[in-house]
């Protein structure tokens, strides 16, 4: 019973990941990007990691407008939306992110981390 539940969850995850990767205007989740590196540096800071209190991953989805500002920005950790204070802390990177993304492009990526 336990094995079948785990297998079902894994299959569902692979289906969702495949659906995301096949979306036309979304960049490959596995492809490291400059935006991912900027965010990784930000959440790797010890005070941010302690505030998150989560072992696992943080997922980002964002889209850049023509003027290089961020149009849409969502942050979740282990499929849970982060608190407003953590989102605001990470969103301070918006000007930097706008410079490294193409206008109109939606990016989704995950950053794995462990809170020590």
Secondary structure, 3 states (H helix, E strand, C coil): CHHHHHHHHHHHHHHHHHHHHHCCCECCCCCCCHHHHHHHHHHCCHHHHHHHCCCEEEEEEEEECCCCCEEEEEEEECCEECCHHHHHHHHCCHHHHHHHCCCCCEEEEEEEECCC
